[in-house]
Amino acid sequence: SSFEMILSVVRREISSSADSPVLIGIDGGGGSGKSTLAKNLAAALGDASLIHLDDFADWTDDSNWQLSTFAERALKPLLAGITSKHQRYDWPTDTLGEWFEIPPTGVAIIEGVTALRNDLRDFWKISIWVDCPRELRLERGVARDGEAIRAKWVEEWMPGEDQYFIREQPWESASFLFDGSGGESSGFTPPA
């Protein structure tokens, strides 16, 4: 699916959903281009809340990719028209950091690994899977986070993602499949 096609459907959904917020879920592996797609959609739409699941990371229960309270803390207030306040997870220090608010707007774009997991799927008016080859995702992740973090990517994060992909096959529930490789991909390949 092209960016223009997705944007067109989002705009149509906004016009027909004047009474309730349009929630858009964007999922894909780390480094696939989820954040870039989300930022581009938000910029094209103008008045949209952009929410990153990474800000809600919670590793206290050793259940990688389980953000069990996200819907209660962030999505339900949005749907009720309530501003919610949260403390951002700080990845470098593995602690909670600065406070931020999510204002209720007509459109909220939620991006992050696990956005299309089973317990969130019913919230999305539009859902997008961002596809990108594993090698390119790793290359992008290391370029962004630094070479010192490569082992974490290879030994923890990508295997955690793989378990999520196998367990939930999130691309199956997506309204759109988007090529996040920037043209370096030859088509959608389900993660193994």
N, C-alpha and C positions, 0 to 999 in steps of 0.2 A: 504494500500500500504506500502511496506517495504521501508526503507531508500535506500537499494541497488537498488530497482526497480526505485525509483525516480532519484537517481544519474545516473543510466544507461540511462534513457530517457533524462536527462539534458545533459549528454555528447554527446548523439546522436544529440540533437538539436544544440549544439554548433558546431559540425562538419558540419552540414548542413546549418548553418547561418553565414558563414564567413563574409558576407557583412554588417551585422547589429548586434547590441548587443542583447543578449538573456536576457530578463527581466523576472524574476521569482517572482510571488506574493505569499506570505504566510500569511494566515489569520486564525483566531480562536479567541476564547475568551481569556481575560486576564488570564495568568497563565496556558495556555493550552500546552505550549512547543514550541511556534512559534520561539522564539529567539534561543532556543537550536537547533532546526532543522536547522534554518538559519545558525548558527555558524558552525554546523557540515558539512553542504553542502559547505559553503565557504572554510572550511579547506580541504575538500576532493577535491575541484576544484582548489585550489591554488590562481589563479589570479581573484578574484571576488570582486566587491564592495558590501558591506553589509550596507543596509540602513534601519533604524528603523523609522517607522511612528511616534513613540512617540517623536522623535526629532523635529517633525514638528507640534506638537500640537498647536492649536490655539483656545483658549476658548473665544476670544473676542466677538464672535457673539452669544454666548449661544446655539450653535448647536452642542451638543456632537457628536463626531465621524464624523464631517464634516471638512475635510481638503481640502477645495475647491481649493486652489492654489497649491497643491502638484504636480500635473501633470505638470503644467506650470513651476514651480520652479525647480523641480528635474528630472522628467522623460523625458521631451522634450529636455533639454540640453544633457542628456545621449544619447538619440537617435541621436542627431545632432553631437555627438563627442566633446562636450564642457564640461569643468570642471565647476561645479557650486559651489558657496560658500553660506553657510547658517549659521544662528545663531541657536544653539541648544536650544530647550525649556528645562528649568530647572524645573522639577516637584516639588522638595521640596520648592523652593522659588516662584513658579508660575510666573517666569520672563524668559526673553531670556538670555542665558548664553554664553558660549564660541562659537567661530566660528569654522566651519569645512568645508572641501571640499569633493565633490563627483567627483572623476576622472572618465572619460569615459573608461570603460573596456569592454571586450567582454561579460562579464556576470555581471548582477546586481541582487542581491537578496534583495527584499523589503519585510520586515515583519512588521506586526502590525495589530491590530484590524481595520477593514475596508479596508484592502488591496484588497479584492475582491468585493468592492462596484461597483455599476453599472458604474460610470464614469471612473473607472480605468481598468475594465475587458479587454478592447481591447488592452491594453498595454502588457499584459502577454503572453509570448510564453508558459509558464507553470504556472499553478496555483494550490495551495495546500491549503486544509482546514485541520487544525489540530484540531482533536476532543479530548475532555477530559471532564469527568464529572464535573459538576458545583461545587460540594463540594470540590473536589480535587483542582480545579482552585482557589477557595477561600482560601483553606489551603496554597497553594503555594504562593499566592499573599500576604497573611498576613505574612508568613514566610520571604518573600523577603522584604516587605515594613515596617513591624513592626505592632504590635498589635494596636497601636494608630491609624492606618489608616483603620482598619476593617470597621468602620462605612462608610467611603467613598466608600470602595469596595461594601458594601451591599446596601447602600442607593443611590449612584450616579453612579459608574462605571458599575456595573453589570446590573442595570436597563437600562442604556444607551446602553449597548451592546445588551440587550434583544430587545430593540426597533429596533436597526439596524438589528439583526437577523430576526425578524418578517418581517420587511419592505423589506429586500433585499435577504434573504435566500442565503447567499454567497456560501454555500457548493454546491448548485446546479450548479454553474459555474466552480467548481474545476476540474482540470485534475486528481487530486489525493486526496484521503481522507487518512490522516495519524493519527495513534493513538498516541497522545502525552502523554498518561497516564503512559507510562513506564510499560505496562502490567496490570495496575489496572483497565482497562476498558473491558467491555464484547462486544464491538462493537459500531458502529456509531449510535447515537441517535440524530436526529435533535433537536437543541435547541428550546424550547417552548417560 
